[in-house]
Amino acid sequence: MTDWMFSPIKFQLVIMKYQRAIHKALVDKILDKNATTTIVVLMVVGAG
């Protein structure tokens, strides 16, 4: 196991980075001129 798995603070930082990345990706899709016809598929893999 890696060291970050044992540190709650480091783990929280990793989660925050994933949240920011997902947020930016979704905002990019929503602000697209075709947002009303865009289907977003979000998959989280390797999360456990």
C-alpha positions in Angstrom: 0.0 0.0 0.0 1.1 3.5 -0.7 1.9 6.0 2.1 -1.0 8.4 1.2 -3.5 5.7 2.1 -2.4 6.0 5.7 -2.6 9.8 5.9 -6.1 11.3 6.1 -4.8 14.7 5.2 -3.0 13.5 2.0 -6.0 11.3 1.1 -8.3 14.4 1.5 -6.0 16.4 -0.9 -6.2 13.7 -3.5 -10.0 13.7 -3.2 -10.1 17.5 -3.6 -8.0 17.3 -6.8 -10.4 14.8 -8.2 -13.4 17.0 -7.3 -11.8 20.0 -9.0 -11.0 18.0 -12.1 -14.6 16.7 -12.4 -16.0 20.2 -11.7 -13.9 21.7 -14.5 -14.8 19.0 -16.9 -18.6 19.4 -16.2 -18.4 23.2 -16.4 -16.7 22.9 -19.8 -19.6 20.7 -21.0 -22.3 22.9 -19.5 -20.9 26.1 -21.0 -20.8 24.5 -24.5 -23.2 26.0 -26.9 -24.7 22.6 -27.4 -25.3 22.0 -23.7 -29.0 21.3 -24.1 -28.2 18.3 -26.3 -25.0 17.1 -24.6 -25.1 13.9 -22.6 -22.4 13.6 -19.9 -21.3 10.2 -18.8 -19.3 10.2 -15.6 -17.5 7.0 -14.5 -15.3 6.6 -11.4 -13.1 3.7 -11.8 -10.4 2.3 -9.5 -12.0 4.0 -6.5 -11.9 1.1 -4.2 
